[in-house]
Amino acid sequence: MQNGPQRRQRFLPHMLLLDNRVDTVAKYRAGNEKVLSFLMGQVMKQTRGRANAQFVQTVLKRLLAGK
């Protein structure tokens, strides 16, 4: 099992999907939290279901909040 920093570093390229989903990010920031599930699904698809869903959700929320 990988430790935190290595796991995050391996995961970050999948987070680039936010750059391609500007409209979806705008919807989330406007209050539509359903798009979070869509984005999580996209990450899980890219990682072939190997990503930890709780970790994906935490990272997506931070990125979508601009933190």
GROMACS elastic network, one bead per residue, 0.5 to 0.9 nm:
[ bonds ]
;  ai    aj funct       b0    kb
    1     7     6  0.88977   500
    2     5     6  0.82759   500
    2     6     6  0.61775   500
    2     7     6  0.57957   500
    3     6     6  0.57660   500
    3     7     6  0.60774   500
    3     8     6  0.86994   500
    4     7     6  0.51426   500
    4     8     6  0.61211   500
    4     9     6  0.85976   500
    5     8     6  0.51180   500
    5     9     6  0.60721   500
    5    10     6  0.86114   500
    6     9     6  0.50825   500
    6    10     6  0.61925   500
    6    11     6  0.85319   500
    7    10     6  0.52819   500
    7    11     6  0.61789   500
    7    12     6  0.87693   500
    8    12     6  0.60668   500
    9    12     6  0.54109   500
    9    13     6  0.79113   500
   10    13     6  0.69679   500
   10    14     6  0.84235   500
   11    14     6  0.57613   500
   11    15     6  0.70304   500
   11    47     6  0.85665   500
   11    51     6  0.80447   500
   11    56     6  0.87927   500
   12    15     6  0.50616   500
   12    16     6  0.70597   500
   13    16     6  0.55091   500
   13    17     6  0.81404   500
   14    17     6  0.61569   500
   14    18     6  0.87914   500
   14    42     6  0.88760   500
   14    43     6  0.62014   500
   14    46     6  0.68618   500
   14    47     6  0.76730   500
   15    18     6  0.61294   500
   15    19     6  0.82513   500
   15    43     6  0.73185   500
   15    59     6  0.85472   500
   15    60     6  0.77519   500
   15    63     6  0.86539   500
   16    19     6  0.54763   500
   16    20     6  0.72580   500
   17    20     6  0.52088   500
   17    21     6  0.63527   500
   17    39     6  0.82491   500
   17    42     6  0.80307   500
   17    43     6  0.78826   500
   18    22     6  0.65340   500
   18    24     6  0.81342   500
   18    25     6  0.69496   500
   18    39     6  0.81210   500
   18    60     6  0.88636   500
   18    63     6  0.85824   500
   18    64     6  0.84210   500
   19    22     6  0.60967   500
   19    25     6  0.88357   500
   20    23     6  0.85898   500
   21    24     6  0.52222   500
   21    25     6  0.62493   500
   21    26     6  0.86682   500
   21    39     6  0.87994   500
   22    25     6  0.51144   500
   22    26     6  0.61747   500
   22    27     6  0.86932   500
   23    26     6  0.50682   500
   23    27     6  0.62925   500
   23    28     6  0.87924   500
   24    27     6  0.50571   500
   24    28     6  0.63428   500
   24    29     6  0.87050   500
   24    35     6  0.65714   500
   24    36     6  0.87568   500
   24    38     6  0.88969   500
   24    39     6  0.83025   500
   25    28     6  0.51218   500
   25    29     6  0.62269   500
   25    30     6  0.85736   500
   25    35     6  0.79732   500
   25    36     6  0.87730   500
   25    64     6  0.66474   500
   26    29     6  0.51019   500
   26    30     6  0.60975   500
   26    31     6  0.88098   500
   26    32     6  0.89152   500
   27    31     6  0.65750   500
   27    32     6  0.55665   500
   27    33     6  0.80348   500
   27    35     6  0.72903   500
   28    31     6  0.52751   500
   28    33     6  0.54238   500
   28    34     6  0.76078   500
   28    35     6  0.60855   500
   28    36     6  0.70675   500
   28    64     6  0.75796   500
   29    32     6  0.70966   500
   29    33     6  0.82052   500
   29    64     6  0.72277   500
   29    65     6  0.75760   500
   30    33     6  0.86821   500
   31    34     6  0.88901   500
   32    35     6  0.63536   500
   32    36     6  0.82875   500
   33    36     6  0.55937   500
   33    37     6  0.78246   500
   34    37     6  0.56703   500
   34    38     6  0.70663   500
   35    39     6  0.62293   500
   35    40     6  0.85062   500
   36    39     6  0.51286   500
   36    40     6  0.60760   500
   36    41     6  0.85133   500
   36    57     6  0.77706   500
   36    60     6  0.76347   500
   36    61     6  0.79419   500
   37    40     6  0.50081   500
   37    41     6  0.60948   500
   37    42     6  0.86588   500
   37    57     6  0.85559   500
   38    41     6  0.50573   500
   38    42     6  0.63577   500
   38    43     6  0.88587   500
   39    42     6  0.50113   500
   39    43     6  0.63521   500
   39    44     6  0.86011   500
   39    60     6  0.79763   500
   40    43     6  0.51578   500
   40    44     6  0.61064   500
   40    45     6  0.84763   500
   40    53     6  0.75729   500
   40    56     6  0.66292   500
   40    57     6  0.66600   500
   40    60     6  0.77259   500
   41    44     6  0.50310   500
   41    45     6  0.59965   500
   41    46     6  0.85899   500
   41    49     6  0.89753   500
   42    45     6  0.50022   500
   42    46     6  0.62345   500
   42    47     6  0.86446   500
   43    46     6  0.50675   500
   43    47     6  0.61353   500
   43    48     6  0.83461   500
   43    49     6  0.82632   500
   43    51     6  0.78682   500
   43    56     6  0.75978   500
   44    47     6  0.50802   500
   44    48     6  0.57642   500
   44    50     6  0.70071   500
   44    51     6  0.62400   500
   44    52     6  0.86177   500
   44    53     6  0.77428   500
   44    56     6  0.83674   500
   45    49     6  0.61646   500
   45    50     6  0.89684   500
   46    49     6  0.77097   500
   47    50     6  0.54921   500
   47    51     6  0.60522   500
   48    51     6  0.77996   500
   49    52     6  0.81159   500
   49    53     6  0.85995   500
   50    53     6  0.87136   500
   51    54     6  0.87266   500
   51    55     6  0.76333   500
   51    56     6  0.69268   500
   52    55     6  0.52629   500
   52    56     6  0.61679   500
   52    57     6  0.86898   500
   53    57     6  0.61247   500
   53    58     6  0.86002   500
   54    57     6  0.51496   500
   54    58     6  0.62140   500
   54    59     6  0.86845   500
   55    58     6  0.51135   500
   55    59     6  0.61605   500
   55    60     6  0.84765   500
   56    59     6  0.52636   500
   56    60     6  0.59810   500
   56    61     6  0.84957   500
   57    60     6  0.51332   500
   57    61     6  0.60642   500
   57    62     6  0.86135   500
   58    61     6  0.52787   500
   58    62     6  0.63300   500
   58    63     6  0.87155   500
   59    62     6  0.51564   500
   59    63     6  0.61310   500
   59    64     6  0.84728   500
   60    63     6  0.50853   500
   60    64     6  0.58908   500
   60    65     6  0.83654   500
   61    64     6  0.50980   500
   61    65     6  0.60038   500
   61    66     6  0.85729   500
   61    67     6  0.87693   500
   62    65     6  0.51081   500
   62    66     6  0.63033   500
   62    67     6  0.53049   500
   63    66     6  0.50245   500
   63    67     6  0.57701   500
   64    67     6  0.76253   500
